[in-house]
Amino acid sequence: MEKLQSISSLVLSARPDNPLHIFRPGAVDKAACFFQSHFQGKVLYAVKTNPEPCILKQLYQLGITSFDVASLEEIRLVHEVLPQAHLHFMHTIKSRRAIREAYHEYGVRDFSLDSKEELQKILEETNQANDLNLYVRLAIPNTYAELNLADKFGATLKEAAELLRATRSHAVSLGICFHVGSQCMHPDAYRIAIRMAAKVIRESKVKVDALDVGGGFPSIYPGMMPPEMDHFFAAIHEEFAKIRGSKEMTLMCEPGRALVAESGSVIVKVELRKGDRLYINDGTYGSLFDAGTPHFIFPVKLIRPESGVAQKEVIPFSFFGPTCDTLDFMKGPFYLPEDVREGDYIEVGQLGAYGRTLATRFNGFAAENDLAWVSDAPLMTMYSGVHSQEPLEVIAA
Ligand SMILES: Cc1ncc(COP(=O)(O)O)c(C=O)c1O
């Protein structure tokens, strides 16, 4: 097994001029093992969160062999990296071509929908297939989530019972799915959603074979300390058990953020300081989109490449990214030693989810392809003391 480097030794030897993207395989290991051993159902991974092939392979190795995909491109990617993986096409509005290719070329049989029109499209493009697993997505309140997905997707409670009835006769397996919103901060969100699903099942009077509670499981950020993950699972298990017929139903979840957030960091360089504003070389058009308008505060750590120890006292800073747009601003506060200066590096953590994957090439600041694999612990963790039985084989740095 190859020994992984530490972030500080990497930075000191490479002195990178561009943002350096970091990957911690150990963090994926811990999160995946936690889900696999505590969630009493099937765990899928939401590929959009971070589609890096090394992550897909690692999750597969750890027993997460089913993937929630949202586009033809994601289907192609997972199929290429893991030809045996089970794909669930869980975007409720798909192009006809995507449905056709997914079914006929990539063997996808699991599709979600939230309207009769989409059901019709799926049936037409699969030539009225009789081997489909279909999931009706419910619109549910996203009250406890930092990022709301409720307005865009889902059938209302009124529509859902009828849609379940219409879908039943076309599905080998019929499921209900929902999303409580991303970075969900309270287990009650799942309780409420599962109760709503139970009500729709009762009203529909048809047999439902699966409940997919979606993603939304939180990670941990400064100022956003969620309850322990066990509480989310306990709420789900309890409410699921109350559904009539649940013993014959499959319980599923499709987390993204909670599985991979801790595995990624970006190392940025301070290009200039103006008082409490730091001009850095990555920003909201790069891997720090969520630090902009969604206003996530990511954990930070100073890495000083020159001799001389940074001061211990920390004060709040805001960041500006490298592009010419004033929206390329990250308010923070990001607490760093008060003598931060040009040439210092900063590790920005918890960026394994919705980090580099959201980066654009705007203004010519494209994210580099390489990921540096490191052994460091994440800056913050939901999963202390969890790891797989066997040390993971490190495939490549
Ligand atoms: C259908 C679906 N499933 C799962 C996820 C993953 O959500 P999260 O990263 O909040 O766990 C998303 C995120 O948008 C989604 O749209």
The ligand as a Tripos MOL2 file, in Angstrom:
@<TRIPOS>MOLECULE
LIG
   16    16     1     0     0
SMALL
NO_CHARGES

@<TRIPOS>ATOM
      1 C1        -32.7050   13.0940   -6.5190 C.3       1 LIG1
      2 C2        -31.5760   13.4310   -5.6050 C.ar      1 LIG1
      3 N1        -31.0900   12.4750   -4.7890 N.ar      1 LIG1
      4 C3        -30.0430   12.6990   -3.9640 C.ar      1 LIG1
      5 C4        -29.4360   13.9340   -3.9130 C.ar      1 LIG1
      6 C5        -28.2780   14.1360   -2.9720 C.3       1 LIG1
      7 O1        -28.6150   15.0470   -2.0010 O.3       1 LIG1
      8 P1        -27.6460   15.3840   -0.7620 P.3       1 LIG1
      9 O2        -26.3330   15.7540   -1.3350 O.co2     1 LIG1
     10 O3        -28.3390   16.4810   -0.0780 O.co2     1 LIG1
     11 O4        -27.5590   14.1460    0.0660 O.co2     1 LIG1
     12 C6        -29.9080   14.9800   -4.7190 C.ar      1 LIG1
     13 C7        -29.3100   16.3150   -4.6740 C.2       1 LIG1
     14 O5        -29.7080   17.2680   -5.2860 O.2       1 LIG1
     15 C8        -31.0210   14.7240   -5.5990 C.ar      1 LIG1
     16 O6        -31.5040   15.6780   -6.4040 O.3       1 LIG1
@<TRIPOS>BOND
     1     1     2 1
     2     2     3 ar
     3     2    15 ar
     4     3     4 ar
     5     4     5 ar
     6     5     6 1
     7     5    12 ar
     8     6     7 1
     9     7     8 1
    10     8     9 2
    11     8    10 1
    12     8    11 1
    13    12    13 1
    14    12    15 ar
    15    13    14 2
    16    15    16 1
@<TRIPOS>SUBSTRUCTURE
     1 LIG1         1 GROUP 0 **** ****
